[in-house]
Amino acid sequence: MISAVRAGLLAMASIVALGLTAGAARALPSFAVQTGQPCNACHVGGFGPQLTPFGREFKMGGYTLRTNSFNVPFSAMVVASYIHTLKDQPGPPPRHYAANDNATLDQASLFLAGGLGSHLGAFIQTTYDGVARGFHWDNLDVRAVTKTKIAGASVILGASVNNAPTVQDAFNTLPAWGYPYTSSSLAPAGPAAPLIGGLAQNTIGLTGYVWVNASIYAEFGGYQSPGTRFLIATGIDPLSPGDIRGSAPYARVAYQKNFGTSNFEVGAFGLWADLYPGRDRSAGVTDHYADTGVDASYQLFRKNKDVFTLNSRYTHEAQRLGASQALGLSQNGANSLNDIRIDASYYWRNKIGATIGAFDTWGSADTLLYGGDRTFQPDTSGLLFQIDGTPFGGAGSPLGARFNVRVGAQYTLYTKFGGAQRNFDAMGRNASDNNTFRVFTWIAY
């Protein structure tokens, strides 16, 4: 624990020191050079992925806005961290790691990101996973757009080819871009989450959308599972969570309203999927998942450059588990899962920020699906705190306009894990034993 405290003090000192220096670089660097805008024009706190209204409009417009005639459309990103849990994690740790107190390269990514003319744009990411020690394809969002007028309204019509439901979304409320904006696979996580967030990188989808007067958003499309060979070649486990039968429909609506220096958004979303668990078709039937939810956000930008944000979502998942029950993976033929996320942040001068988030997941008890814990329940809840500093989000980075860095510290506090506050695994382990302290450095160039 002493080493964790020492690392925390070093992180705090780094954040304060960074905040007192002259600052600035750009957003995802290739986008920043393309638009001629600093990071904080598109991103709250001067670093991704939380978008401002300008950043949302840039994404809705297919990444095509340009002030420079040409720029190199490549960027790079590295995330490294130190992680300490209140007690050592049970079971053997990942190869090359200890049961606790690990420093690691979480990920290193290369991006091809930019606009081609006024109608085509892309955000393509490939990542080296420092924990698994392997490469995989990461976020993909390739867009075609056109701008027009309909009945006097300004309208963007767009289509997105992407590989994760919600990765194409411009609001920081849904799973792909929700808080926390950085994490590590070495940190403990709850036993269950809605499917809509679990299909990242193991699907390919096509969606079409309309964006009216920068206020009304509607999107519809579908997702399919690529073949096993393709997923293996791209570094993705083809068995988890399974193989979609046919296409999984996806729908999204949202309304945004700007009031001078503030804005709010409310919306709803849904995904419906028939899934062969583990790609096993021997049962002759599928599991059916219906994920539906609502979300809302609020942003306030002060004249002194202070920023306040609030993001929230609720997801309900109805599960019909015919295949899992037949294969001995689930006791029940039908279950439900619920998930609530809410976070609020304050950024001083849009450089030094503090965020607190609350999460609560609960659902049906199932002796096979959640058999690893004594309650047989997925119920997990807690709070996630973060402080961070981003000195170069405005202008004047000492390493040029393409360089940006964020340094921060997180603390995850569990009030319930695996269905219980105490002795959730029947081996004496409490929810609080999973409390996690993490210090991270996040660099973009």
N, C-alpha and C positions, 0 to 999 in steps of 0.2 A: 504493500500500500504506500510505503514511503516513495518508491519509484514513481507511482502514479501521481502523488502530490507534487513531486519534483517536476515531472513532465507538465503538469497543469500550470505550475508557476512559470515555467519557461514559456508556455503557450501564451499566458496572460501578458507576460513582458513583451513577447513578440508582437502581439496585437496592439498594445499600447504604443510601442515604438513605431510600428508601421503606420498607425493612425496619425502620428505626429509628423510624418514625412510628407514632402510634396508628392502628389500622386498622379498616376493615371496611365491606363492602357486602354484597350478596346474590348468589345464583346468577344464572341467566338471570333478570333482574330481575322479570319478571311471575310466574315460578314462585316466586321468593323471597318476594314480597309475598303471594302466594296461600297459601304454606305457613307463613309467619312464621318461616322458618329462614334463617340466614346462608348465604353461598356454601359455606363449608367443611363444612356439614352434608351437602351433596349431592356436592361436588367436592373431590378431592384437590388440595391447594395453594390452595384457596379460589377457583378459577376453572375453568371448563369446559375440555374436556368429560370429563375422567377422573372416573368416578363412584365414590363410596363405596357401601357396602351400603345406606345410606339412600337415596342417589340411584338406585341400581338398583331398589329397591323402588318408589320413586315412579314411575319409568318403566314398570315392569311393571304397576303399578296404573293405567296409562292417564293419567298426569298429573292425577289427580282429587283427591289429598289436599288438603284445604283447612282452614285455621284462620280466615282472614278471609272474611266473608260475601260480599264483592265486591272485585275489583281490576280495574284496566284491563289487559287481557291482551296488551299490546303492549310490545315491547322493541326496542332498537337496538344495533348493534355496529359498530365500526370497527377495521380492522387496517391499520397503515401500517408500512413498513420501509425500511431501507437495505441494499443488497446489493452485495457485492464478490466477484468470482471471482478465483482466482489469476492467470489470464490472461483476456484479452478473449474473449468468446464468438464463435465463427465465424459467418459469415453475417450478413445484415442484422438488426439488432435490431428489436423491435416498434416501431411508430410512436410517436414522442414519447420514445423512450429511446435511450441510448447503448449501446455494446458492453460497458460495464462501469460500475461505481460509480453505481448508480441508486438514487434515493429515490423511493418510490412509495406511493400509496394502493392496497393490495392489494385490499381489499374494504370495502364498507359494506352492512350487512344490516338489514332490518326483520323482526321476528318477530311472528306471532300465535301465542301460546303460553299454554295454560291448560286447566283442566278445566271442563266444563259438567255440573253435577250430579255424581252418583257413578258414572256409566257411560260418559261421553264425554269425550275430551280430545284435544288437538292440539298439534303442534309444526310450524309452517309458517314457512318462511324464504324471503324473496326478497332477491336480492343484486345490488348494482352492482359489477361487476368493473372495478377501477381500471386494470388493465393493458389489457384488451380495450376498455374504455370503453363498456360496455353492460350492460343489466339482464338477469337471467335468473332463472327459478324455481330455488330451491335445495332444501335438505332439506325433505321432506314426510313427516310421520308422524301420521296421524289414527287414533285408537283408540276401540274400543268394548270395555268390560270388564264382567265381573261377578265377584263374590266369593262363594264357596260352601264347603261342607264335603262332602268325599267320603271315606267310611270313616274319619272322624275327622281327616282331613288338611285343612289350610287350602289352598284352591285358588283361583287367579285364572285365569279363562278369558278370553281376549282375541282381538281381531282388529285387524289394522293394514292400512290403505291407505297405501302409501308409494312413493317413487319412486327407491329405490336399494337393492339387496340389501345387507343388514347395517346400514342406517341405523337400523333399529328395534331393533338389538341393544343390550343393556344393559352389555355387557362391552367394555373398551377393548383388545380383541385383534384384532378384525376390521377390514377396510379403512376403513369409513366413519368410525370414531372412533379409529383407531389412531394411535400416535406416528409422526411429529411432529404435534402438535395444531394447529399453525399453520405455513403454508408460503407460498411465493410462486411464481407461474407464471413469474417472471423467472429463477428458479434452474434450472440444468441438471438433467435427469433421465435415467435410463437408457432404453434403447430399447424395453423390453418390461415388461409387468406382467400378472398374471392377469386374465382377463375379469371376474371377480366384483367387482373394484374399479373396472372401467371402464364399468359400466352406470349409474353415478350420474346422475340427472336425465334420462336418455334412456329410462327405462322407467317403467311403472306396475305395481304389484303388490298382491296381496291375500294376506296370510298370517294363519293362525290359530295361537294358542299356548296352552300351559298352563304354569302356574308353581305347583309343589307345595311347600308348607312352606318357601318361600323358599330352596329347595335344588335341585329338579329342574325343568329347563326343556326343553320340546320345542316345536318350531315347524315348520310346513310350509305352503307356498303356491306361488305362481307369478307370473311377470313377463311382461309383454307390451310391445311397442314401440308408443307412440302414433304417430299419423299425422305425416307430414312437416309439414303446415301447423301442427299443434298445437305441435310442437317449435320451429319457427321463431318462432311467436308467443310462446313462453316463453323465447326467447333461447338455445336449445340447437342445436348442429350436428346435423342429422338423419342425416348420413352416417356419423358415427363413434360407435360401431364398426360399426353396421349395423342391420339389421332382424331381430328375432327371429321365426322361423316358429312360429306357434301360441303356446304358453306355455313359459317356461323354469322347470322345477320348482326350488324352493329348500327345503332342509331344514337344521335346526339342533337340536342337543341340547347341554345343558351341565349340570354338577353343581357346585353351590356349597356349601361347608361353612364355617360360622362357628365360630371358637374364641375366644370372649371378644373380645379386641381385634385379632384377626387373622382372615383368611379366605383360602381358596384356591378356584380354579375350574378345571375341566378340561372340554373340550368338543370337538365335531366339527361340521363344516359341509359343505355341498355345493350346487353350482349346475350345472345341465345345460342347455345352450342350443344350439339350431340357429339359425345366423345367416347372413343374406344380407349379405356384406361390402359396405359402402358402399351398402346397399339395392339392389344390382345383382342382379337375378334372371335375367339372360340366360344364366347357366351352367346353369340348370335344377336345380341342387343347392345345398345349404347347407354351410357349415362347421359342425362339431360341436365344442363345448367341454364338457369335464367337469372342473369345478374341485372338488376335494375336499381337506379339510385338517383339522388338529387345532390346538387352542389351549389355553393355560393362563395363569393369573394368580395372583398372591399379593399380599396387602396386610397391613401391620402398622401399627397406630395406637398410639403410645406415650402414656403418661399426660402427658408433658410436651408433647404435641401434635406431636411429630416423627412423620413418616409415611414408610414405606418401601413401594415398590410394584415389582412385576415383571410384565411382560406378554410373551407370546410367541405366535407362530403359525407353522405350516408349511402351505404350499399347493402341491398338485401339480395341474397342468393338462395333461390329455391332449387333443390337438388332431387332428381329422381335417379336413383343409383341401381338400376336393374343389372347393368353389367358388373359393377363392383360387387354387388351382393352375390351374383352367380359365381364370381371368381374368388369369393372368400375375402374380399378386401373391405367390405362394409357389412355390418350387421343389419342395418336398416335399409329398406327400399326407398325411403324418402327422408331427407334431412333439410335443414335450413342453416344459413350462416348469415350473420349480420356484422357490419363493420362501420365504425364511426371514426373520422379523423377531423381534427380541427387544430389550426396553428395560428399564432399571432406573432408579428415581428415588429421591431422598431429599429430603424437605422439612423444613427446620428450622422448628419452631414452626408448621408448616403455612402458611408465608409465603414463604420463600426456598428455591428448589429447584434441584437439579442432576440432570440426566437424561443417560444415555448409551444410545444405541441402536446395534444392529448390523443390517445388512441384506445379504442375498446372494441374487441372482437368477441362475439359470443354466438353459440349455436347449439344444435342438437347433440345430445350425448350418443356416442356410438362406440361400442366396446372393441370393434376391430379397426375402425378408421382412426381412432385416437387411443389405441391400446397401450401406447407408451407411457401414459400417465394414469394415476389411480382413479381420477374422476371420470375418465373417458370423455372429456369435454374439451373443446377448443378454446374456451374462454381465456382471454389474455388482455390485460389492460395496463396502462401506465402513462408516464409523462416523458417527454424528450426535450431537453434544454440544449441550446446552442448559443455560443457567442463566437463572433468571427470578425476579422478585419480585412478590408480590401483597399489598400492604399492607392492603387493605380487605376481606379475605375472611371476617372474623369478626364485627365489629360496629363502628359508629361512624364511617362514612364522612363526611367533611366536606361532601359534596355530597348527602347523603341516602342512604337504604337502597337506592335503585335504581342507584347508581353503583358501578362496580368497574373496576379497571385492572390490567393485567399488563404489565410491561416485561421484555424478555429479549434474550438474544443466542444465536445458533446458529452452529455450525461443522460443515459436512459435509465429511468426508475420504473421498475415493474411493481404494480400493486396486485396483480394476479398473473399467473402463468400456468398454462395447462389445466385450467379449471379451478385453481386453488391459490390461496395466499401462502399457505404453509404446507410443507411435505407433499408437494404436488406429484412427485414421482414415486411415492411410497418408500423412498430411500432416504428421507430426511432433508431433501433439498427444498428450499423455500423460493418463492418468486423473487425476493430481493437478492438472492444469491446470483441472479443473472444481471443485476444492475451493472451497467457498462459505462466506463469512462474512455473517451477516445479523443486524441489530439490529431489533427490532420493538417496537411499542407496540400493545396490544390493549385497547380500551375498550368497556365494556358499560354500557348505561343503560336 
